[in-house]
Amino acid sequence: MGGTALFRAMSKGGNPSQDKPGSAPIIEDSTADGGAGEIVIGLNGSKDTYVLKGEEYLEAGAHAAEPADGLLNAKIKTSGKVDTSKPGTYKVTYRVSDSSGHTAKAVRTVHVVESMETMQGGVPILMYHYVYDPANPPADLNGNFIASTAFEQQLSYLKENDFYFPSYPEVKAFIEGKHSLPAKSVVLTFDDGEMGFLNVGVPLLEKYQVPATSFVIASDADAAQKVIDHRSPYVAFESHSFGMHKPGGNVGHGGIISAMSRDEITADLKHAQEIVGGTQAFAYPFGDVTDDGRAAVRDAGILCAFTTQNSWAHVGDDVTALPRVRISGEYSLDSFIALVNG
């Protein structure tokens, strides 16, 4: 791959190199259509996607929002073709317009490669919660909080070492043994949609151009407004349920999910999707999982659902109940490096 005009340079470890902070953003105004206005559009997964020759290109889609029109995900139009039968570079374009005639687009570059180093056996899905400014620490500071300085060190490490950020279609297919992921793949997730993460963490994701998922509690009074006010090309908002982030059950941590039927859980998940816009992933409240919960995840069309079990996600695991690697603010950078490298 390295040394040709078709592909990005390879890192010393053999992984596709990723853009460093300060490179061009993935949003492009379509000036012929009057500019993007206040539309923000972003890609699900990496803007440079790598596919082994002969494997399927898995379309991950994009997300978009605008203050007046709200969520625009359903209006995004995708164009471009990818031929995985031979090595080459392809462009997939995502375009969306608002009611005022503004148009924005994002472009994914798909690299079909003859060979690459790949993940073997598993992938780390990182579970964060809250990010805070160390100059203004929260009164209830605990291991679920990470200082912005420590978080920035982690993001810098991931970018400087050319980590790859797969989409949920890629993760699902990898776990099912149907798809290869580039070596040094990692997924970042943040539970609860807490304001510290949105105000302090998101700007750092944007600075380092690292895509992440925010699992929002959709029953919060400000949930719908959060996903609009904090729209970002690097944050996909997904569901942490609508009404299940509360006690009332007798499984695991006592979340109410164990007292709910399959149909009730499915209805909750679909209601949450309408509010937050994302339909690809879900984080179980308190990490509590039931058979009806797994079935409801499938019924709602969710690709990957996550627990709080502390582990890499491995090939052969159940994609409706995948473990994650807990990231605590008490961990050193060396500990973080060990966790993401297995």
Rosetta blueprint (number, residue, H / E / L):
1 M L
2 G L
3 G L
4 T L
5 A L
6 L L
7 F L
8 R L
9 A L
10 M E
11 S L
12 K L
13 G L
14 G L
15 N L
16 P E
17 S L
18 Q L
19 D L
20 K L
21 P L
22 G L
23 S L
24 A L
25 P L
26 I L
27 I E
28 E E
29 D E
30 S L
31 T H
32 A H
33 D H
34 G L
35 G L
36 A L
37 G L
38 E L
39 I L
40 V E
41 I E
42 G E
43 L E
44 N L
45 G L
46 S L
47 K L
48 D E
49 T E
50 Y E
51 V E
52 L E
53 K L
54 G L
55 E L
56 E L
57 Y L
58 L L
59 E L
60 A L
61 G L
62 A E
63 H E
64 A E
65 A E
66 E E
67 P L
68 A L
69 D L
70 G E
71 L E
72 L L
73 N H
74 A H
75 K H
76 I L
77 K E
78 T E
79 S E
80 G L
81 K L
82 V L
83 D L
84 T L
85 S L
86 K L
87 P L
88 G E
89 T E
90 Y E
91 K E
92 V E
93 T E
94 Y E
95 R E
96 V E
97 S E
98 D L
99 S L
100 S L
101 G L
102 H L
103 T E
104 A E
105 K E
106 A E
107 V E
108 R E
109 T E
110 V E
111 H E
112 V E
113 V E
114 E L
115 S L
116 M L
117 E L
118 T E
119 M L
120 Q L
121 G L
122 G E
123 V E
124 P L
125 I E
126 L E
127 M E
128 Y E
129 H L
130 Y E
131 V E
132 Y E
133 D L
134 P L
135 A L
136 N L
137 P L
138 P L
139 A L
140 D L
141 L L
142 N L
143 G L
144 N L
145 F E
146 I E
147 A E
148 S H
149 T H
150 A H
151 F H
152 E H
153 Q H
154 Q H
155 L H
156 S H
157 Y H
158 L H
159 K H
160 E H
161 N L
162 D L
163 F L
164 Y E
165 F L
166 P L
167 S L
168 Y H
169 P H
170 E H
171 V H
172 K H
173 A H
174 F H
175 I H
176 E L
177 G L
178 K L
179 H L
180 S L
181 L L
182 P E
183 A L
184 K L
185 S E
186 V L
187 V E
188 L E
189 T E
190 F E
191 D E
192 D E
193 G L
194 E L
195 M H
196 G H
197 F H
198 L H
199 N H
200 V H
201 G H
202 V H
203 P H
204 L H
205 L H
206 E H
207 K H
208 Y H
209 Q L
210 V L
211 P L
212 A E
213 T E
214 S E
215 F E
216 V E
217 I L
218 A L
219 S L
220 D L
221 A L
222 D L
223 A H
224 A H
225 Q H
226 K H
227 V H
228 I H
229 D H
230 H L
231 R L
232 S E
233 P L
234 Y L
235 V E
236 A E
237 F E
238 E E
239 S E
240 H L
241 S L
242 F L
243 G L
244 M L
245 H L
246 K L
247 P E
248 G L
249 G L
250 N L
251 V L
252 G L
253 H L
254 G L
255 G E
256 I H
257 I H
258 S H
259 A H
260 M L
261 S L
262 R H
263 D H
264 E H
265 I H
266 T H
267 A H
268 D H
269 L H
270 K H
271 H H
272 A H
273 Q H
274 E H
275 I H
276 V H
277 G L
278 G L
279 T L
280 Q L
281 A E
282 F E
283 A E
284 Y L
285 P H
286 F H
287 G H
288 D L
289 V L
290 T L
291 D H
292 D H
293 G H
294 R H
295 A H
296 A H
297 V H
298 R H
299 D H
300 A L
301 G L
302 I L
303 L L
304 C E
305 A E
306 F E
307 T E
308 T E
309 Q E
310 N E
311 S L
312 W L
313 A E
314 H E
315 V L
316 G L
317 D L
318 D L
319 V L
320 T L
321 A L
322 L E
323 P E
324 R E
325 V E
326 R E
327 I L
328 S L
329 G L
330 E L
331 Y L
332 S L
333 L H
334 D H
335 S H
336 F H
337 I H
338 A H
339 L H
340 V H
341 N H
342 G L
